Amino acid sequence: MFRISCAALTLVGALNLIPTTVHAAQDVKGARPAELSQSIADIQSHRAANAARRLVDWINANKEHPARPEAWYLLGQAQQALGDFDAARESHDEAQSTANDRTLKALATFALGEDKYQLKRYNGAASEWESVEHKYRDVAAIPMDELFFKLGMAYKKDGQVESADTWFSRVLDYYGSSKYASLARAEHSRLRDEDRVGYFRLEVAQFGKEREAQKDAVAWRKKGYFNVQVREQNPGDDATYSVEVGQYVNRTDAERAQEDLSIMGVDSKVLPHKFMYRPQE
């Protein structure tokens, strides 16, 4: 355990990838100490320096308090907002190593990745964020679309373009309507302009003759399904015709519709369209 001084805090300009919200995870039963609640309000109101001073004083005065892990986490958030990422890394590490609550551990690990990214330790940032994805994907406080995008950015900055594209693709596949989808499209190294808008459909049947597929498509339309289409596969002598329904902006919505069909006894397949990721020429 170490003491820290507010003299170490340096105010700098806003940097990319700074979290826009302050996550707070209660690590103890009962009411949160008033100093911590006030610090959250200060950080959210762009008074991070005030929050940092208050949290330093509280941590130094409360050596055994069970809310110390949360206080360390909040101090790290304030230090991030002030641009002191070395100090933030130490505070978040203290929170991560002492917290018992899974949500607080997850948030501290997520924040450690941010600290290391801003310090240009891109491999270390990716490692922290991979840990969040593997261990804490069930924690509701973790913004998974942002996590996937940041993993892509960390790998891209580290020169691992293929790994970066994998994570950018996951943003597009699972969070196509998220604000991070447009950022992922812009950063993806293998997307051409015509590939930048994509969607998903459900294949509900496949036939060897177009006439049979069209008849099945009519039946689906009568059931009230939208965007029912017949698509030719493998043009030529071995052509088949698939019946596809729906049009979903991300894979998650398509998979939910797939589950609904499964409940009704209908097997279906999620098909991406215009997510071809062809190399630029």
C-alpha positions in Angstrom: 0.0 0.0 0.0 1.4 3.4 -0.9 0.6 7.0 -0.2 0.1 9.3 -3.1 0.2 13.0 -3.4 -2.1 15.3 -5.4 1.1 17.1 -6.5 1.6 14.2 -8.9 -1.6 15.1 -10.8 -1.1 17.0 -14.0 -3.9 18.6 -15.9 -3.7 17.9 -19.7 -6.0 18.2 -22.7 -8.6 15.6 -23.5 -7.2 12.4 -25.1 -8.9 9.8 -27.3 -10.6 6.8 -25.8 -11.2 8.4 -22.4 -14.3 6.8 -20.9 -17.2 9.2 -21.2 -19.0 7.9 -18.2 -17.9 7.1 -14.6 -18.7 3.6 -13.5 -19.0 3.1 -9.8 -19.1 -0.4 -8.3 -20.2 -0.7 -4.7 -17.8 -3.1 -3.0 -19.3 -3.1 0.5 -22.7 -3.6 1.9 -24.4 -0.5 3.2 -24.1 3.1 2.2 -21.2 4.3 0.2 -19.1 6.8 2.2 -20.2 10.4 1.4 -16.7 11.3 0.2 -16.8 8.7 -2.5 -20.3 9.7 -3.6 -19.2 13.4 -3.8 -16.1 12.3 -5.8 -18.3 10.6 -8.3 -20.4 13.7 -8.7 -17.2 15.8 -9.1 -15.7 13.5 -11.8 -19.0 13.6 -13.7 -19.1 17.4 -13.5 -15.5 17.7 -14.8 -14.1 18.6 -11.4 -11.6 15.7 -11.4 -8.9 17.6 -9.4 -11.3 18.1 -6.5 -12.3 14.5 -6.6 -8.6 13.4 -6.6 -7.8 15.5 -3.6 -10.8 14.3 -1.6 -10.1 10.7 -2.5 -6.4 10.9 -1.5 -7.3 12.4 1.9 -10.0 9.7 2.4 -7.7 6.8 1.5 -4.9 8.1 3.7 -7.4 8.5 6.6 -9.2 5.2 6.3 -6.6 2.4 6.3 -9.0 -0.5 7.0 -12.2 0.7 5.5 -13.9 -2.0 3.3 -14.7 0.7 0.6 -11.0 1.3 0.0 -10.9 -0.7 -3.3 -13.7 1.4 -4.7 -11.9 4.6 -3.5 -8.8 3.5 -5.4 -10.8 2.8 -8.5 -12.5 6.2 -8.4 -9.1 7.9 -7.8 -7.8 6.2 -10.9 -10.8 7.5 -12.8 -10.1 11.0 -11.6 -6.4 10.7 -12.6 -7.4 9.4 -16.0 -9.6 12.5 -16.5 -6.6 14.6 -15.5 -4.3 12.8 -17.9 -2.0 11.3 -15.3 -2.1 7.8 -16.6 0.9 6.5 -14.7 -0.8 7.5 -11.4 -4.1 6.1 -12.7 -2.5 2.8 -13.5 -1.2 2.4 -10.0 -4.6 3.3 -8.5 -6.5 1.0 -10.8 -4.0 -1.8 -10.1 -4.5 -1.3 -6.3 -8.3 -1.5 -6.9 -8.1 -4.6 -9.1 -5.8 -6.5 -6.7 -7.8 -5.7 -3.5 -11.4 -5.8 -4.6 -13.6 -8.7 -3.8 -16.5 -7.6 -5.9 -16.5 -9.0 -9.5 -18.0 -5.9 -11.0 -15.3 -3.7 -9.4 -12.6 -6.1 -10.5 -13.9 -6.1 -14.0 -14.1 -2.3 -14.1 -10.6 -1.9 -12.7 -9.2 -4.3 -15.2 -11.0 -2.4 -18.0 -9.6 0.8 -16.7 -6.0 -0.6 -16.5 -6.3 -1.4 -20.2 -7.1 2.3 -20.8 -4.2 3.5 -18.7 -1.8 1.3 -20.6 -3.2 2.3 -24.0 -2.7 5.9 -23.2 0.8 5.2 -22.1 1.4 3.5 -25.5 1.8 0.1 -23.9 -0.5 -1.4 -26.5 0.3 -5.0 -25.9 -0.3 -4.6 -22.2 -3.6 -2.8 -22.9 -4.7 -5.7 -25.2 -3.8 -8.2 -22.5 -5.9 -6.4 -19.9 -8.9 -6.1 -22.2 -8.6 -9.7 -23.3 -8.7 -10.6 -19.6 -12.0 -8.6 -19.3 -13.5 -10.4 -22.3 -12.5 -13.8 -21.0 -13.3 -13.4 -17.3 -16.0 -10.8 -17.0 -18.1 -10.9 -20.2 -21.1 -11.5 -17.9 -20.6 -8.2 -16.0 -23.3 -5.8 -17.1 -21.3 -2.7 -16.3 -18.7 -3.6 -19.0 -19.6 -2.0 -22.4 -18.8 -4.9 -24.7 -19.0 -2.9 -28.0 -16.5 -0.4 -26.6 -14.3 -3.3 -25.3 -14.2 -5.0 -28.7 -13.4 -1.7 -30.4 -10.6 -0.9 -28.0 -9.1 -4.4 -28.4 -9.0 -3.7 -32.1 -7.3 -0.4 -31.6 -4.7 -1.8 -29.2 -3.8 -4.5 -31.7 -3.7 -2.1 -34.6 -1.4 0.3 -32.7 0.8 -2.7 -31.8 1.1 -3.6 -35.5 -1.0 -6.8 -35.3 -3.4 -5.8 -38.1 -5.0 -9.2 -38.5 -5.9 -9.5 -34.8 -7.2 -5.9 -35.0 -9.5 -6.7 -37.9 -10.9 -9.7 -36.0 -12.0 -7.4 -33.2 -13.3 -4.7 -35.5 -15.3 -7.4 -37.3 -16.8 -8.5 -34.0 -18.0 -5.0 -33.4 -19.7 -5.0 -36.8 -21.2 -8.5 -36.4 -22.6 -8.1 -32.9 -23.1 -4.4 -32.4 -23.8 -3.1 -35.9 -26.1 -0.3 -34.6 -23.6 0.8 -31.9 -21.7 4.1 -32.2 -18.6 2.0 -32.2 -19.6 0.3 -35.4 -18.9 3.3 -37.6 -15.5 3.7 -35.9 -14.7 0.0 -36.4 -15.6 0.3 -40.1 -13.3 3.3 -40.4 -10.4 1.4 -38.7 -10.9 -2.0 -40.4 -7.9 -2.4 -42.8 -9.7 -4.7 -45.3 -13.0 -2.9 -45.8 -13.7 -1.2 -49.1 -16.3 1.6 -49.5 -19.0 -0.8 -50.9 -18.5 -3.1 -48.0 -19.1 -0.6 -45.2 -22.8 -1.1 -44.8 -23.9 -4.6 -43.9 -26.8 -6.6 -42.6 -27.9 -10.1 -41.6 -30.7 -12.4 -42.9 -32.0 -15.8 -41.9 -32.0 -18.7 -44.3 -35.0 -20.7 -43.5 -35.1 -23.2 -46.4 -33.1 -24.4 -49.4 -34.4 -26.0 -52.6 -33.0 -27.5 -55.8 -35.7 -25.7 -58.0 -36.4 -22.0 -58.0 -40.2 -22.7 -58.5 -40.3 -24.5 -55.2 -38.3 -21.8 -53.4 -40.6 -19.1 -54.7 -43.7 -21.1 -53.5 -42.1 -21.4 -50.0 -41.3 -17.7 -50.0 -45.0 -16.9 -50.7 -45.9 -19.0 -47.7 -43.5 -17.1 -45.4 -44.9 -13.8 -46.6 -48.5 -15.0 -45.8 -47.2 -15.7 -42.3 -46.3 -12.1 -41.9 -42.6 -12.3 -42.3 -40.9 -9.2 -43.8 -38.2 -9.0 -46.5 -38.7 -12.5 -47.7 -36.3 -13.2 -50.7 -35.2 -16.1 -52.8 -31.5 -16.1 -53.5 -29.7 -18.2 -56.0 -26.7 -20.1 -54.6 -23.9 -21.7 -56.8 -25.2 -20.5 -60.2 -24.9 -23.1 -62.9 -26.0 -26.7 -63.2 -25.7 -27.3 -59.4 -27.6 -24.1 -58.5 -29.7 -24.1 -55.3 -32.2 -21.5 -54.1 -32.4 -20.3 -50.5 -35.3 -18.7 -48.9 -34.2 -15.8 -46.6 -36.3 -13.7 -44.3 -35.7 -10.5 -42.3 -32.9 -7.9 -42.4 -31.1 -7.2 -39.2 -28.4 -4.5 -38.6 -26.4 -6.8 -36.3 -25.8 -10.5 -35.6 -27.3 -10.3 -32.1 -30.7 -9.3 -33.4 -30.5 -11.9 -36.1 -29.7 -14.6 -33.5 -32.6 -13.6 -31.4 -34.9 -14.0 -34.4 -33.2 -17.3 -35.0 -34.1 -18.4 -31.5 -37.7 -17.5 -32.0 -37.9 -19.6 -35.1 -36.2 -22.5 -33.3 -38.9 -22.4 -30.6 -41.4 -22.9 -33.5 -39.5 -25.9 -34.8 -37.8 -24.1 -37.7 -34.1 -24.5 -38.3 -32.4 -21.5 -39.8 -29.0 -20.1 -40.5 -27.7 -16.5 -39.9 -26.2 -15.2 -43.2 -24.1 -11.9 -43.3 -24.5 -9.8 -46.4 -21.9 -7.3 -47.7 -19.5 -8.1 -44.8 -16.9 -9.5 -47.3 -13.8 -7.8 -45.9 -11.9 -8.0 -49.3 -8.4 -6.5 -49.3 -8.1 -3.1 -50.8 -6.5 -3.1 -54.3 
